[in-house]
Amino acid sequence: MEAFGIRREERWPALIVTLLSIVLNTLFVMRLNPLFQQPGLGPYKQVLEHEYHLAGYDPYTYWCVSDWDYYYNVVRHPLLAWMMWPMHQLNSLLETVLGVNCVQFLMAILLTACTVYSFLLLYRILKETVGVSRADALLLSAWFYSFAYIMLSVIVPDHFTLSMTLLLLTLYLAGRAIKGMRQPSSWQWALLFIVTAGITLSNGVKVLLADLFASGRRFFRWRHLLGVAVVTPVLLWGAAQWQYHTIALPRQESRQAEEQRKAALEEERIAHLPAELQAKERNRQARRQRVLQRQAEKTGEPIEKEGLLRWTDMTTDRWQSAYENMFGESILFHKEHFLEDTLVHRPVFVPYSHWWAYAVEAVVFALFLIGIWVGRKNRFLWLCLSMFAFDAFLHLILGFGINEVHIMAPHWLFVVPVATAFALRSRQRVLLWVLRSVVALLIVVLTVCNSYLLLSLLLSPIKTTL
């Protein structure tokens, strides 16, 4: 519980982050609120599914809290639906009392809490584990929250901010252990694996990496290895498969059968229309098929068409994905096609319209590399880099989610300020002054550019109607 206490020196930074998060979440709630002021799912589910898109983030959490069901893919997110069940129960109670759907407000509270603790955990990692000064830890933490898809993720109704908080908690606990402080027990590592991988399965690999780096030889003791690295993952995978085959798959087949039935009725209806109206309906169907075809083209060719490998992509350009999306859009929003969904309107690659955007990206990457070089002998940095390497393998080698890799930024982007922090441990005053000045300038540039575009969206009315 110590990790969740707020220390005296952290109160003012925590208060500032809380207020900023409340402002952003309030604007997001206000913009969408007209869609939610009716009982149950109402018509807003169809509006969000078909018309409202936010950079590829899914509104499944809103649906799940409003009307609990297996909206998430249970293989990739084995326990996420169940983690949302208590919030669904609370929302149902509030809806009974107040007569309106309170899902937006509940999610805003959860996201604000995750945002504050993510900030504090990163601050402690930088100050206590890496060993920079309090001022530098605050500077780098603020830098992290100026990144585009960190700023965005703290308001969107998806699971990424939850994952980010738990991954930072994992690094915080591992860092304390590496520094010779309290070592988490085997059952704590197992519990952390279940919760973190339960949200997103790939997070479990990062927990095991943290356990390996923190526990050292203890990791390979048979009881620890069997309990944490064998039994726990097998149980979680078994739970995911059981849910998929006994609950999710039958419901999916039922929905497909219902869609086929509706399609047959639609075909019968069109067949009885006059020729002119039939032509219009056929044109509408053709347009829909062209949209689906464009979506298929953007997803690339998978390694296999079944199982987990069906989400891979072997054809999308890796190099362009790295500098336009992974280290581009994640850090600095593209003004063109701003926050459009790749599977709807946004091209996979959107070039920046000004050279200075690439310069900003290059400076961020240079700071990252400098920090890696300076801290190259540090075990904790190698833990962070191993987590980053795993994400790079998933996205840039296997191509998992590569067409929208920028939305995955909360899973790995915290490695950039952590690595840069090692460069800020320098005793050379001139170099230290230069590095601090560069980071401060980046904070100003990224905050102004990203917040301007984001606030422009949040202050604009939603285009869709009920």
C-alpha positions as MATLAB code, in Angstrom:
seq = 'MEAFGIRREERWPALIVTLLSIVLNTLFVMRLNPLFQQPGLGPYKQVLEHEYHLAGYDPYTYWCVSDWDYYYNVVRHPLLAWMMWPMHQLNSLLETVLGVNCVQFLMAILLTACTVYSFLLLYRILKETVGVSRADALLLSAWFYSFAYIMLSVIVPDHFTLSMTLLLLTLYLAGRAIKGMRQPSSWQWALLFIVTAGITLSNGVKVLLADLFASGRRFFRWRHLLGVAVVTPVLLWGAAQWQYHTIALPRQESRQAEEQRKAALEEERIAHLPAELQAKERNRQARRQRVLQRQAEKTGEPIEKEGLLRWTDMTTDRWQSAYENMFGESILFHKEHFLEDTLVHRPVFVPYSHWWAYAVEAVVFALFLIGIWVGRKNRFLWLCLSMFAFDAFLHLILGFGINEVHIMAPHWLFVVPVATAFALRSRQRVLLWVLRSVVALLIVVLTVCNSYLLLSLLLSPIKTTL';
ca = [
       0.000    0.000    0.000;
       3.023    2.272    0.371;
       3.087    2.822   -3.381;
      -0.376    4.422   -3.239;
       0.322    6.860   -0.409;
       0.997   10.479   -1.407;
       4.028   11.941    0.346;
       4.344   15.501    1.565;
       6.683   16.569   -1.264;
       4.307   15.049   -3.823;
       1.144   16.849   -2.734;
       1.480   19.978   -4.891;
       2.516   18.099   -8.075;
      -0.299   15.606   -7.456;
      -2.791   18.448   -6.987;
      -1.704   20.160  -10.205;
      -1.918   16.899  -12.206;
      -5.329   16.191  -10.665;
      -6.680   19.596  -11.660;
      -5.329   19.332  -15.210;
      -6.792   15.849  -15.576;
     -10.154   17.043  -14.260;
     -10.186   19.890  -16.788;
      -9.422   17.603  -19.759;
     -11.864   14.920  -18.648;
     -14.561   17.512  -17.997;
     -14.205   18.862  -21.526;
     -14.345   15.336  -22.924;
     -17.433   14.505  -20.863;
     -19.180   17.745  -21.830;
     -18.548   17.148  -25.516;
     -20.137   13.686  -25.513;
     -22.606   14.142  -22.665;
     -25.747   14.617  -24.818;
     -25.258   11.062  -26.109;
     -25.357    9.581  -22.608;
     -28.296   11.286  -20.954;
     -30.706    8.379  -21.381;
     -31.059    5.005  -19.635;
     -29.018    2.004  -20.753;
     -27.047    1.883  -23.952;
     -29.612    3.960  -25.793;
     -28.853    5.033  -29.358;
     -25.342    6.274  -28.546;
     -23.807    2.805  -28.909;
     -24.587    2.711  -32.617;
     -23.445    6.313  -33.041;
     -20.070    5.634  -31.420;
     -19.599    2.349  -33.255;
     -20.359    3.607  -36.743;
     -19.658    7.330  -36.743;
     -17.579    8.534  -33.795;
     -13.932    7.539  -33.953;
     -11.056    8.787  -31.842;
      -7.691    7.810  -33.310;
      -8.528    4.103  -33.208;
      -9.370    3.914  -29.510;
     -12.439    1.795  -28.845;
     -15.497    2.798  -26.773;
     -15.862   -0.755  -25.434;
     -15.318    0.359  -21.839;
     -18.288    2.725  -22.083;
     -20.389   -0.144  -23.419;
     -19.150   -2.599  -20.813;
     -19.832   -0.306  -17.866;
     -23.227    0.667  -19.305;
     -24.410   -2.803  -20.297;
     -21.932   -5.460  -19.183;
     -20.965   -7.991  -21.832;
     -17.889   -9.490  -23.523;
     -17.165   -6.498  -25.727;
     -13.390   -6.941  -25.375;
     -11.541   -9.727  -27.150;
     -11.068  -12.164  -24.262;
      -7.899  -13.696  -25.706;
      -6.090  -10.359  -25.773;
      -7.852   -8.929  -22.685;
      -8.678  -11.983  -20.541;
     -10.003  -10.271  -17.396;
     -10.750   -6.732  -18.516;
     -14.492   -7.234  -18.800;
     -14.617   -8.646  -15.269;
     -12.543   -5.741  -13.963;
     -15.229   -3.428  -15.323;
     -18.039   -5.427  -13.688;
     -17.925   -3.570  -10.310;
     -18.148   -0.258  -12.170;
     -21.098   -1.622  -14.135;
     -22.839   -2.507  -10.874;
     -22.187    0.971   -9.487;
     -23.365    2.572  -12.723;
     -26.550    0.483  -12.656;
     -27.232    1.653   -9.104;
     -26.670    5.300  -10.046;
     -28.836    4.916  -13.127;
     -31.642    3.512  -10.970;
     -31.380    6.441   -8.551;
     -30.675    9.292  -11.009;
     -32.355    8.004  -14.156;
     -29.342    8.677  -16.419;
     -26.255    6.792  -17.565;
     -23.282    7.924  -15.427;
     -20.624    5.903  -17.266;
     -18.739    8.981  -18.459;
     -18.375   10.380  -14.954;
     -17.251    7.069  -13.478;
     -14.653    6.595  -16.208;
     -13.439   10.181  -15.759;
     -12.861    9.516  -12.051;
     -11.002    6.273  -12.792;
      -8.861    7.899  -15.501;
      -8.019   10.839  -13.238;
      -6.900    8.503  -10.451;
      -4.754    6.498  -12.908;
      -3.270    9.689  -14.334;
      -2.240   10.996  -10.915;
      -0.697    7.715   -9.794;
       1.070    7.217  -13.126;
       2.652   10.636  -12.667;
       3.680    9.894   -9.078;
       5.060    6.451   -9.908;
       7.132    7.833  -12.784;
       8.353   10.663  -10.547;
       9.449    8.170   -7.869;
      11.151    5.941  -10.430;
      13.143    8.889  -11.743;
      14.023   10.242   -8.297;
      14.556    7.082   -6.250;
      15.626    4.418   -8.748;
      17.450    6.438  -11.419;
      18.685    8.973   -8.881;
      18.045   12.376  -10.458;
      17.171   15.440   -8.413;
      13.604   16.257   -7.407;
      13.519   19.138   -9.923;
      14.750   16.919  -12.756;
      12.259   14.187  -11.838;
       9.416   16.713  -12.034;
      10.799   18.087  -15.306;
      10.966   14.665  -16.953;
       7.550   13.641  -15.616;
       6.033   16.799  -17.079;
       7.814   16.030  -20.352;
       6.198   12.592  -20.440;
       2.728   14.108  -20.090;
       3.392   16.570  -22.900;
       3.627   13.650  -25.356;
       0.626   13.534  -27.676;
      -0.771   10.085  -26.995;
      -0.100   10.292  -23.270;
      -2.072   13.531  -23.151;
      -4.834   11.853  -25.154;
      -4.884    8.482  -23.417;
      -5.770    9.996  -20.035;
      -9.235   10.991  -21.327;
     -10.211    8.223  -23.766;
     -12.494    5.393  -22.605;
     -10.048    2.572  -23.284;
      -7.701    0.343  -21.286;
      -4.368    1.983  -22.121;
      -4.150    4.312  -19.113;
      -4.937    1.373  -16.820;
      -2.108   -0.596  -18.437;
       0.266    2.358  -18.164;
      -0.397    2.733  -14.445;
       0.186   -0.957  -13.731;
       3.333   -1.101  -15.882;
       4.764    1.901  -14.028;
       3.841    0.203  -10.747;
       5.704   -2.872  -11.976;
       8.783   -0.789  -12.770;
       8.545    1.011   -9.435;
       8.459   -2.249   -7.450;
      11.219   -3.788   -9.573;
      13.359   -0.661   -9.208;
      13.060   -0.750   -5.422;
      14.092   -4.406   -5.437;
      17.071   -3.735   -7.707;
      18.173   -0.927   -5.372;
      18.190   -3.410   -2.492;
      14.906   -2.321   -0.947;
      11.872   -4.529   -0.357;
      11.610   -7.473   -2.763;
       8.041   -8.440   -3.760;
       7.144  -11.990   -2.753;
       6.257  -14.711   -5.238;
       2.512  -14.347   -4.637;
       2.776  -10.566   -5.197;
       4.523  -11.084   -8.534;
       1.844  -13.631   -9.458;
      -0.949  -11.239   -8.484;
       0.693   -8.411  -10.437;
       0.950  -10.700  -13.458;
      -2.741  -11.680  -13.271;
      -3.977   -8.092  -12.968;
      -1.607   -6.571  -15.529;
      -1.850   -9.357  -18.107;
      -5.571   -9.609  -17.407;
      -5.954   -6.142  -18.912;
      -3.684   -6.810  -21.896;
      -2.062  -10.207  -22.322;
       1.248   -8.852  -23.634;
       1.746   -6.933  -20.376;
       2.388  -10.260  -18.660;
       5.710  -10.643  -20.494;
       6.821   -7.298  -19.051;
       5.917   -8.384  -15.519;
       7.997  -11.529  -15.973;
      10.901   -9.440  -17.274;
      10.611   -7.168  -14.231;
      10.580  -10.197  -11.932;
      13.645  -11.616  -13.695;
      15.683   -8.402  -13.404;
      14.544   -7.700   -9.831;
      14.772  -11.226   -8.410;
      17.966  -12.336  -10.141;
      18.818  -15.932   -9.282;
      15.751  -16.152   -7.048;
      13.627  -16.050  -10.200;
      14.934  -19.525  -11.142;
      14.132  -21.192   -7.827;
      11.733  -23.929   -8.774;
       8.853  -22.831   -6.546;
       9.065  -19.215   -7.703;
       9.580  -20.137  -11.362;
       6.771  -22.683  -11.299;
       4.328  -20.426   -9.457;
       4.945  -17.109  -11.225;
       6.234  -18.002  -14.701;
       4.405  -21.296  -15.351;
       1.258  -21.904  -13.306;
      -0.007  -18.315  -13.278;
       0.295  -17.737  -17.067;
      -1.222  -21.170  -17.780;
      -4.188  -20.439  -15.505;
      -4.732  -17.024  -17.115;
      -4.473  -18.467  -20.621;
      -6.851  -21.274  -19.642;
      -9.340  -18.740  -18.269;
      -9.123  -16.784  -21.516;
      -9.691  -19.882  -23.639;
     -12.587  -21.046  -21.447;
     -14.280  -17.653  -21.707;
     -13.740  -17.556  -25.455;
     -15.100  -21.015  -26.257;
     -17.937  -21.153  -23.727;
     -19.187  -17.552  -23.705;
     -17.639  -15.207  -26.263;
     -17.628  -17.517  -29.318;
     -21.283  -18.628  -28.984;
     -22.344  -14.995  -28.626;
     -20.242  -14.042  -31.636;
     -21.797  -16.833  -33.711;
     -25.260  -15.755  -32.559;
     -24.570  -12.146  -33.598;
     -23.263  -13.318  -36.982;
     -26.362  -15.434  -37.526;
     -28.540  -12.453  -36.653;
     -26.593  -10.243  -39.057;
     -27.003  -12.816  -41.822;
     -30.738  -12.998  -41.113;
     -31.020   -9.213  -41.321;
     -28.960   -9.179  -44.528;
     -31.312  -11.733  -46.095;
     -34.344   -9.653  -45.080;
     -32.652   -6.559  -46.503;
     -32.025   -8.338  -49.799;
     -35.663   -9.398  -49.919;
     -36.781   -5.842  -49.202;
     -34.557   -4.414  -51.953;
     -35.817   -7.011  -54.446;
     -39.346   -5.626  -54.075;
     -38.322   -2.009  -54.620;
     -38.753   -0.145  -57.930;
     -35.749   -0.325  -60.250;
     -34.615    3.228  -59.482;
     -34.604    2.659  -55.720;
     -32.922   -0.710  -56.177;
     -30.071    0.999  -58.007;
     -29.615    3.481  -55.139;
     -29.548    0.673  -52.573;
     -27.031   -1.316  -54.636;
     -24.805    1.759  -54.911;
     -24.976    2.206  -51.135;
     -23.977   -1.417  -50.590;
     -21.129   -1.046  -53.088;
     -19.819    2.003  -51.203;
     -19.923    0.023  -47.964;
     -17.957   -2.805  -49.581;
     -15.336   -0.350  -50.847;
     -14.904    0.986  -47.293;
     -14.420   -2.561  -45.993;
     -11.925   -3.225  -48.776;
      -9.918   -0.114  -47.868;
      -9.889   -1.230  -44.240;
      -8.585   -4.665  -45.247;
      -5.836   -3.047  -47.305;
      -4.729   -0.946  -44.315;
      -4.449   -3.948  -42.016;
      -1.891   -5.674  -44.237;
      -1.287   -9.389  -44.741;
      -1.148  -11.403  -41.472;
       1.201  -14.324  -40.807;
      -1.840  -16.532  -40.240;
      -5.543  -15.855  -40.535;
      -6.476  -17.638  -37.306;
      -5.407  -17.346  -33.672;
      -3.299  -14.572  -32.168;
      -1.244  -14.224  -35.372;
      -4.271  -12.939  -37.282;
      -3.525   -9.495  -35.795;
      -0.014   -9.424  -37.291;
       0.924   -7.496  -40.437;
       3.799   -8.450  -42.727;
       3.325   -5.857  -45.471;
       3.115   -2.376  -43.849;
       6.379   -0.430  -44.143;
       8.340   -0.692  -40.876;
      10.690    2.248  -41.312;
       7.933    4.695  -42.147;
       5.851    3.320  -39.264;
       8.744    3.987  -36.899;
       9.292    7.664  -37.729;
       5.771    8.739  -38.731;
       3.768    6.889  -36.105;
       5.728    5.125  -33.354;
       8.154    7.994  -32.687;
       6.129   10.590  -34.581;
       2.399   10.677  -33.922;
       2.932    9.208  -30.433;
       4.906   12.299  -29.448;
       3.552   15.088  -31.674;
       0.093   15.097  -33.248;
      -0.164   15.361  -37.014;
      -2.390   18.315  -37.840;
      -3.737   16.663  -40.979;
      -6.247   13.870  -40.329;
      -6.124   14.811  -36.651;
      -7.259   11.900  -34.446;
      -8.936   10.141  -37.332;
      -9.231    6.356  -37.183;
      -6.882    4.494  -39.538;
      -9.585    1.909  -40.211;
     -12.006    4.619  -41.327;
     -10.566    7.770  -42.914;
      -6.960    8.276  -41.811;
      -4.204    6.962  -44.098;
      -1.709    4.650  -42.397;
       1.013    7.272  -42.891;
       0.413   11.008  -42.565;
       3.516   13.163  -43.181;
       4.124   16.286  -41.129;
       3.613   19.491  -43.084;
       6.655   21.273  -41.522;
      10.270   20.180  -41.177;
      10.499   21.306  -37.558;
       8.145   18.477  -36.506;
      10.718   15.946  -37.685;
      13.400   17.981  -35.899;
      11.454   17.677  -32.638;
      11.141   13.944  -33.159;
      14.880   13.681  -33.875;
      15.786   15.606  -30.704;
      13.553   13.363  -28.566;
      15.124   10.267  -30.094;
      18.627   11.726  -29.620;
      17.964   12.322  -25.914;
      16.730    8.743  -25.686;
      19.935    7.417  -27.249;
      22.178    9.643  -25.116;
      20.476    8.376  -21.979;
      20.917    4.770  -23.109;
      24.616    5.319  -23.694;
      25.172    7.028  -20.349;
      23.221    4.404  -18.408;
      24.312    1.413  -20.467;
      25.688   -0.424  -17.409;
      22.601    0.077  -15.256;
      20.454   -3.013  -14.633;
      17.249   -1.034  -14.195;
      17.721    0.688  -17.554;
      18.200   -2.696  -19.199;
      14.906   -3.786  -17.670;
      13.189   -0.752  -19.214;
      14.875   -1.363  -22.556;
      13.860   -5.030  -22.514;
      10.229   -3.927  -22.131;
      10.662   -1.462  -24.989;
      12.360   -4.146  -27.116;
       9.390   -6.449  -26.558;
       6.984   -3.767  -27.811;
       9.257   -3.037  -30.765;
       9.257   -6.766  -31.583;
       5.464   -6.926  -31.387;
       4.827   -3.833  -33.500;
       7.792   -3.466  -35.858;
       8.733   -7.120  -36.375;
       5.456   -9.025  -36.080;
       3.456   -5.975  -37.150;
       0.889   -6.288  -34.385;
      -1.213   -3.122  -34.509;
       1.392   -1.489  -36.728;
      -1.210    0.431  -38.749;
      -2.156    2.314  -35.561;
       0.969    1.767  -33.463;
       0.772    5.314  -32.053;
      -2.232    4.473  -29.881;
      -0.057    1.899  -28.068;
       2.247    4.656  -26.757;
       1.135    4.359  -23.085;
       2.566    0.814  -23.078;
       6.152    1.901  -23.746;
       6.699    5.656  -24.098;
       7.624    6.111  -20.411;
      10.934    4.423  -21.280;
      12.019    7.630  -23.093;
      12.068    9.952  -20.027;
      13.498    7.148  -17.858;
      16.396    6.622  -20.265;
      16.929   10.382  -20.651;
      17.124   10.668  -16.857;
      20.449    8.807  -16.868;
      21.942   11.610  -18.950;
      20.706   14.120  -16.352;
      22.845   12.457  -13.688;
      25.866   14.045  -15.315;
      28.182   16.069  -13.067;
      29.228   18.351  -15.911;
      27.309   21.552  -15.231;
      27.382   22.822  -18.806;
      26.098   19.546  -20.229;
      23.460   19.316  -17.505;
      22.297   22.861  -18.220;
      22.053   22.125  -21.960;
      20.070   18.911  -21.416;
      17.662   20.557  -18.993;
      17.149   23.466  -21.370;
      16.424   21.129  -24.289;
      13.890   19.122  -22.257;
      12.232   22.324  -21.002;
      11.998   23.661  -24.566;
      10.499   20.371  -25.729;
       7.900   20.560  -22.959;
       6.838   24.008  -24.145;
       6.713   23.059  -27.834;
       4.920   19.743  -27.310;
       2.463   21.111  -24.745;
       1.505   24.103  -26.897;
       1.172   22.155  -30.151;
      -0.535   19.065  -28.742;
      -2.868   20.852  -26.336;
      -3.898   23.374  -29.020;
      -5.077   20.599  -31.343;
      -6.619   18.542  -28.552;
      -8.469   21.473  -27.001;
      -9.696   22.533  -30.445;
     -11.340   19.128  -30.747;
     -12.713   19.029  -27.193;
     -14.243   22.488  -27.510;
     -15.918   21.656  -30.806;
     -19.373   20.045  -30.914;
     -19.588   16.385  -31.807;
     -20.564   15.938  -35.441;
     -22.861   13.005  -34.884;
     -26.455   13.310  -33.748;
     -28.871   10.982  -32.016;
];
